[in-house]
Amino acid sequence: MAVHTVTEAAKLAGVTRRTIYRYIKQGKLSTVVTGSDSAQIETSELLRVFGNLSHPEEYPPDHTKKSLNMSHV
């Protein structure tokens, strides 16, 4: 099963990192320890607690395009 960092888990679940840490501390969300000794969250655990997960965009939105405001013309 795939595992995720706290940041990745928060993005997938649509919550803040703080919520993920709080759920871990309260025992609502279980973690696994990987070879790097960092806590990771399995996808199945995120599904159990949060239900459907969002699919983060593969690429960030393009903020280089500027909208034209023609109201002043």
N, CA, C and O atoms as a MOPAC input file, in Angstrom:
PM7 MOZYME 1SCF
protein

 N      0.85900 1    -1.18800 1     0.00000 1
 C      0.00000 1     0.00000 1     0.00000 1
 C      0.90000 1     1.24400 1     0.00000 1
 O      1.95800 1     1.25200 1     0.62900 1
 N      0.48200 1     2.25700 1    -0.68800 1
 C      1.22900 1     3.50500 1    -0.77400 1
 C      1.16100 1     4.26400 1     0.54100 1
 O      0.15500 1     4.22100 1     1.24900 1
 N      2.24700 1     4.96000 1     0.85600 1
 C      2.28500 1     5.79200 1     2.05200 1
 C      2.55500 1     7.23300 1     1.64500 1
 O      3.11200 1     7.50500 1     0.58200 1
 N      2.14500 1     8.15300 1     2.52200 1
 C      2.23600 1     9.57500 1     2.22100 1
 C      2.79900 1    10.33300 1     3.41000 1
 O      2.60800 1     9.94200 1     4.56200 1
 N      3.49300 1    11.42000 1     3.11500 1
 C      3.94800 1    12.31400 1     4.17500 1
 C      2.74300 1    13.04100 1     4.74200 1
 O      1.65000 1    12.96900 1     4.18000 1
 N      2.93400 1    13.73300 1     5.84100 1
 C      1.84300 1    14.49400 1     6.44200 1
 C      1.35000 1    15.55500 1     5.46200 1
 O      0.14400 1    15.76900 1     5.33600 1
 N      2.25400 1    16.20500 1     4.78300 1
 C      1.87000 1    17.23800 1     3.80900 1
 C      1.06000 1    16.64600 1     2.66600 1
 O      0.03300 1    17.20300 1     2.27800 1
 N      1.51200 1    15.52400 1     2.12600 1
 C      0.77800 1    14.86900 1     1.04400 1
 C     -0.59300 1    14.39800 1     1.52400 1
 O     -1.59300 1    14.55000 1     0.82200 1
 N     -0.62500 1    13.82600 1     2.72800 1
 C     -1.88600 1    13.33400 1     3.29200 1
 C     -2.88400 1    14.47200 1     3.45800 1
 O     -4.07000 1    14.31000 1     3.16700 1
 N     -2.41100 1    15.61900 1     3.92200 1
 C     -3.29000 1    16.76400 1     4.10700 1
 C     -3.87500 1    17.21700 1     2.77400 1
 O     -5.06400 1    17.52200 1     2.68800 1
 N     -3.04800 1    17.26000 1     1.74000 1
 C     -3.53400 1    17.66600 1     0.41400 1
 C     -4.56400 1    16.68000 1    -0.11700 1
 O     -5.59500 1    17.07900 1    -0.66000 1
 N     -4.28100 1    15.39500 1     0.04100 1
 C     -5.21300 1    14.37400 1    -0.44800 1
 C     -6.54400 1    14.41700 1     0.29200 1
 O     -7.60600 1    14.23900 1    -0.30400 1
 N     -6.47100 1    14.65500 1     1.60100 1
 C     -7.68300 1    14.65400 1     2.42500 1
 C     -8.41200 1    15.99500 1     2.38200 1
 O     -9.56000 1    16.08500 1     2.81600 1
 N     -7.76600 1    17.02700 1     1.86800 1
 C     -8.39700 1    18.34300 1     1.80700 1
 C     -8.47600 1    19.02100 1     3.16200 1
 O     -9.40300 1    19.78400 1     3.43300 1
 N     -7.48300 1    18.73400 1     4.02200 1
 C     -7.42700 1    19.34300 1     5.35600 1
 C     -6.04400 1    19.94200 1     5.54600 1
 O     -5.17600 1    19.81100 1     4.68300 1
 N     -5.84400 1    20.59400 1     6.67200 1
 C     -4.54500 1    21.18400 1     6.95400 1
 C     -3.61000 1    20.15400 1     7.57800 1
 O     -4.05400 1    19.11800 1     8.07200 1
 N     -2.32400 1    20.44700 1     7.55200 1
 C     -1.34300 1    19.58900 1     8.21300 1
 C     -1.64600 1    19.51500 1     9.70300 1
 O     -1.48000 1    18.47100 1    10.33500 1
 N     -2.08900 1    20.62600 1    10.24700 1
 C     -2.43400 1    20.66200 1    11.67400 1
 C     -3.52100 1    19.63800 1    12.00700 1
 O     -3.45200 1    18.97200 1    13.03900 1
 N     -4.52300 1    19.51400 1    11.13500 1
 C     -5.58500 1    18.53100 1    11.34200 1
 C     -5.01500 1    17.11700 1    11.31900 1
 O     -5.38400 1    16.28600 1    12.14800 1
 N     -4.11900 1    16.84300 1    10.37700 1
 C     -3.50100 1    15.51500 1    10.30600 1
 C     -2.75400 1    15.21900 1    11.60900 1
 O     -2.92400 1    14.14600 1    12.18800 1
 N     -1.93600 1    16.15200 1    12.06800 1
 C     -1.19500 1    15.94800 1    13.31900 1
 C     -2.14000 1    15.77300 1    14.51000 1
 O     -1.89400 1    14.94500 1    15.38700 1
 N     -3.20900 1    16.54700 1    14.53500 1
 C     -4.17500 1    16.43700 1    15.63900 1
 C     -4.84600 1    15.05900 1    15.64000 1
 O     -5.00700 1    14.44700 1    16.69500 1
 N     -5.23500 1    14.57500 1    14.45800 1
 C     -5.86600 1    13.25500 1    14.35300 1
 C     -4.89300 1    12.15100 1    14.77900 1
 O     -5.29600 1    11.17400 1    15.41000 1
 N     -3.62200 1    12.30900 1    14.43400 1
 C     -2.61800 1    11.32700 1    14.85700 1
 C     -2.50000 1    11.33300 1    16.37500 1
 O     -2.50000 1    10.27500 1    17.00400 1
 N     -2.40000 1    12.51800 1    16.96200 1
 C     -2.25700 1    12.63700 1    18.42000 1
 C     -3.47700 1    12.07700 1    19.14900 1
 O     -3.34200 1    11.46200 1    20.20700 1
 N     -4.66700 1    12.28900 1    18.58500 1
 C     -5.90900 1    11.80900 1    19.20300 1
 C     -6.15700 1    10.32300 1    18.94900 1
 O     -7.09500 1     9.74900 1    19.50100 1
 N     -5.32900 1     9.70400 1    18.12400 1
 C     -5.49700 1     8.28300 1    17.82100 1
 C     -6.52700 1     8.00000 1    16.75000 1
 O     -6.89400 1     6.84500 1    16.53500 1
 N     -7.00000 1     9.03100 1    16.07600 1
 C     -7.98400 1     8.85300 1    15.00600 1
 C     -7.33700 1     8.39100 1    13.70700 1
 O     -7.99400 1     7.78600 1    12.86000 1
 N     -6.05300 1     8.67600 1    13.55300 1
 C     -5.33000 1     8.37900 1    12.32500 1
 C     -4.04100 1     7.65900 1    12.70200 1
 O     -3.24900 1     8.16400 1    13.49900 1
 N     -3.83600 1     6.48400 1    12.12900 1
 C     -2.64000 1     5.69000 1    12.42500 1
 C     -1.53300 1     6.00100 1    11.43900 1
 O     -1.79300 1     6.37500 1    10.29600 1
 N     -0.29900 1     5.84400 1    11.88600 1
 C      0.85900 1     6.06200 1    11.03100 1
 C      1.71100 1     4.80500 1    10.99900 1
 O      1.58200 1     3.92300 1    11.84800 1
 N      2.56700 1     4.74300 1    10.02300 1
 C      3.58500 1     3.69500 1     9.94200 1
 C      4.93300 1     4.39000 1     9.91400 1
 O      5.05200 1     5.50800 1     9.41300 1
 N      5.94300 1     3.73400 1    10.45000 1
 C      7.28600 1     4.30800 1    10.44200 1
 C      8.05600 1     3.66700 1     9.30500 1
 O      8.14200 1     2.44300 1     9.20600 1
 N      8.61100 1     4.50100 1     8.45300 1
 C      9.35800 1     4.01100 1     7.29700 1
 C     10.83200 1     3.87600 1     7.66500 1
 O     11.22600 1     4.15600 1     8.79700 1
 N     11.62000 1     3.45800 1     6.72500 1
 C     13.05400 1     3.28500 1     6.94200 1
 C     13.75700 1     4.56900 1     7.34400 1
 O     14.81600 1     4.52100 1     7.97100 1
 N     13.19800 1     5.69700 1     7.00100 1
 C     13.82100 1     6.98000 1     7.34700 1
 C     13.34800 1     7.48800 1     8.69700 1
 O     13.61700 1     8.63200 1     9.06200 1
 N     12.64200 1     6.63900 1     9.44300 1
 C     12.13700 1     6.98200 1    10.78700 1
 C     11.15600 1     8.13600 1    10.79900 1
 O     10.95900 1     8.77600 1    11.83200 1
 N     10.54000 1     8.40700 1     9.65800 1
 C      9.51800 1     9.45700 1     9.63000 1
 C      8.14400 1     8.81500 1     9.58900 1
 O      7.95500 1     7.76600 1     8.97300 1
 N      7.19400 1     9.44400 1    10.24300 1
 C      5.82800 1     8.91800 1    10.25500 1
 C      5.19800 1     9.14000 1     8.88800 1
 O      5.26800 1    10.23300 1     8.32500 1
 N      4.58900 1     8.09900 1     8.37200 1
 C      3.90600 1     8.15700 1     7.09000 1
 C      2.49500 1     7.62800 1     7.29000 1
 O      2.23900 1     6.86100 1     8.21800 1
 N      1.58800 1     8.03500 1     6.42400 1
 C      0.19500 1     7.60700 1     6.52900 1
 C     -0.15900 1     6.80100 1     5.28200 1
 O      0.06000 1     7.25200 1     4.15800 1
 N     -0.70700 1     5.60900 1     5.49100 1
 C     -1.10400 1     4.76900 1     4.36400 1
 C     -2.37100 1     5.33000 1     3.72500 1
 O     -3.21100 1     5.92600 1     4.39900 1
 N     -2.49200 1     5.13200 1     2.42100 1
 C     -3.66200 1     5.58500 1     1.68000 1
 C     -4.93900 1     4.98700 1     2.26900 1
 O     -5.95300 1     5.67500 1     2.39500 1
 N     -4.88400 1     3.71200 1     2.62700 1
 C     -6.07500 1     3.05000 1     3.17900 1
 C     -6.52400 1     3.70900 1     4.48300 1
 O     -7.71800 1     3.76200 1     4.77500 1
 N     -5.57700 1     4.20600 1     5.25700 1
 C     -5.91100 1     4.87200 1     6.51500 1
 C     -6.58000 1     6.22400 1     6.23900 1
 O     -7.51600 1     6.60900 1     6.94000 1
 N     -6.10500 1     6.93500 1     5.22700 1
 C     -6.73500 1     8.20400 1     4.84400 1
 C     -8.16100 1     7.96400 1     4.36200 1
 O     -9.06900 1     8.72900 1     4.68700 1
 N     -8.35200 1     6.89900 1     3.58600 1
 C     -9.69000 1     6.57000 1     3.10600 1
 C    -10.61900 1     6.20300 1     4.26200 1
 O    -11.79100 1     6.57800 1     4.26600 1
 N    -10.09800 1     5.47900 1     5.22500 1
 C    -10.91000 1     5.06600 1     6.36900 1
 C    -11.39700 1     6.27900 1     7.15800 1
 O    -12.55500 1     6.33700 1     7.57100 1
 N    -10.51000 1     7.24000 1     7.36200 1
 C    -10.83400 1     8.39300 1     8.20800 1
 C    -11.57500 1     9.48900 1     7.44000 1
 O    -12.53400 1    10.06300 1     7.95600 1
 N    -11.14300 1     9.78100 1     6.22200 1
 C    -11.67900 1    10.93100 1     5.49700 1
 C    -12.61800 1    10.56600 1     4.35200 1
 O    -13.25100 1    11.45500 1     3.78100 1
 N    -12.72600 1     9.30200 1     4.00500 1
 C    -13.58000 1     8.92100 1     2.87700 1
 C    -12.88400 1     9.21000 1     1.56900 1
 O    -11.69400 1     8.92900 1     1.42700 1
 N    -13.59200 1     9.75700 1     0.62300 1
 C    -13.01200 1    10.05600 1    -0.68300 1
 C    -11.86200 1    11.03700 1    -0.55900 1
 O    -11.90500 1    11.97600 1     0.23500 1
 N    -10.84300 1    10.80300 1    -1.35300 1
 C     -9.67600 1    11.68500 1    -1.36600 1
 C     -9.65600 1    12.47300 1    -2.65900 1
 O    -10.14000 1    12.01400 1    -3.69400 1
 N     -9.09300 1    13.66100 1    -2.58500 1
 C     -8.96400 1    14.47500 1    -3.79400 1
 C     -7.73000 1    14.02000 1    -4.55100 1
 O     -6.82000 1    13.41800 1    -3.98100 1
 N     -7.71100 1    14.31000 1    -5.81700 1
 C     -6.55000 1    14.00900 1    -6.63700 1
 C     -5.84700 1    15.33100 1    -6.89400 1
 O     -6.32700 1    16.14800 1    -7.67900 1
 N     -4.70200 1    15.54900 1    -6.23200 1
 C     -4.02500 1    16.82400 1    -6.44900 1
 C     -3.63500 1    16.98100 1    -7.90800 1
 O     -3.30900 1    16.00800 1    -8.58800 1
 N     -3.67400 1    18.19900 1    -8.37000 1
 C     -3.34300 1    18.45900 1    -9.76700 1
 C     -1.90200 1    18.06000 1   -10.02600 1
 O     -1.02400 1    18.24600 1    -9.18400 1
 N     -1.68200 1    17.51300 1   -11.19500 1
 C     -0.33500 1    17.09000 1   -11.54400 1
 C      0.58900 1    18.29600 1   -11.66700 1
 O      1.76100 1    18.23400 1   -11.29400 1
 N      0.06200 1    19.37400 1   -12.18500 1
 C      0.83700 1    20.58900 1   -12.34500 1
 C      0.09500 1    21.72500 1   -11.65400 1
 O     -1.13500 1    21.77200 1   -11.68100 1
 N      0.84100 1    22.64600 1   -11.03300 1
 C      0.14700 1    23.77600 1   -10.40200 1
 C     -0.52200 1    24.64100 1   -11.45700 1
 O     -0.08200 1    24.67700 1   -12.60600 1
 N     -1.58700 1    25.34100 1   -11.07200 1
 C     -2.26100 1    26.19500 1   -12.05100 1
 C     -1.31100 1    27.26000 1   -12.59100 1
 O     -0.39600 1    27.70600 1   -11.89800 1
 N     -1.54000 1    27.65100 1   -13.82100 1
 C     -0.68300 1    28.64600 1   -14.46400 1
 C     -1.08700 1    30.03300 1   -14.00300 1
 O     -2.13600 1    30.55000 1   -14.38700 1
 N     -0.24300 1    30.62700 1   -13.17600 1
 C     -0.52000 1    31.97200 1   -12.66200 1
 C      0.16000 1    33.04400 1   -13.50900 1
 O      0.12300 1    34.22600 1   -13.16700 1
 N      0.78300 1    32.62800 1   -14.62000 1
 C      1.45400 1    33.60700 1   -15.45100 1
 C      0.47800 1    34.34200 1   -16.36500 1
 O      0.78500 1    35.43200 1   -16.84600 1
 N     -0.69300 1    33.75700 1   -16.60700 1
 C     -1.68600 1    34.41800 1   -17.45100 1
 C     -2.39000 1    35.49300 1   -16.64200 1
 O     -2.85100 1    35.24700 1   -15.52800 1
 N     -2.46600 1    36.65300 1   -17.20000 1
 C     -3.11700 1    37.75500 1   -16.50700 1
 C     -4.43700 1    38.07000 1   -17.18900 1
 O     -4.52100 1    38.13800 1   -18.41600 1
 N     -5.45300 1    38.25900 1   -16.38500 1
 C     -6.74100 1    38.61600 1   -16.96600 1
 C     -6.74600 1    40.10900 1   -17.26200 1
 O     -6.15600 1    40.90600 1   -16.53300 1
 N     -7.40300 1    40.45700 1   -18.31000 1
 C     -7.48800 1    41.85500 1   -18.68700 1
 C     -8.74500 1    42.46900 1   -18.10100 1
 O     -9.83700 1    41.92400 1   -18.26000 1
 N     -8.60200 1    43.56700 1   -17.44500 1
 C     -9.73800 1    44.28100 1   -16.90500 1
 C    -10.01800 1    45.44900 1   -17.82700 1
 O     -9.31400 1    46.45800 1   -17.79900 1
 N    -11.03900 1    45.30900 1   -18.63500 1
 C    -11.36400 1    46.33400 1   -19.62200 1
 C    -12.44900 1    47.28000 1   -19.13900 1
 O    -12.95500 1    48.07900 1   -19.92600 1
 N    -12.81600 1    47.21300 1   -17.88000 1
 C    -13.91600 1    48.04300 1   -17.37800 1
 C    -13.55300 1    49.52700 1   -17.35500 1
 O    -14.43700 1    50.38200 1   -17.40700 1
 N    -12.28800 1    49.82900 1   -17.28100 1
 C    -11.90600 1    51.23400 1   -17.22900 1
 C    -11.77300 1    51.87200 1   -18.59600 1
 O    -11.53600 1    53.07800 1   -18.67900 1
 N    -11.91600 1    51.11500 1   -19.67000 1
 C    -11.74500 1    51.64500 1   -21.03700 1
 C    -13.00900 1    52.26800 1   -21.52400 1
 O    -13.05900 1    52.76600 1   -22.64800 1

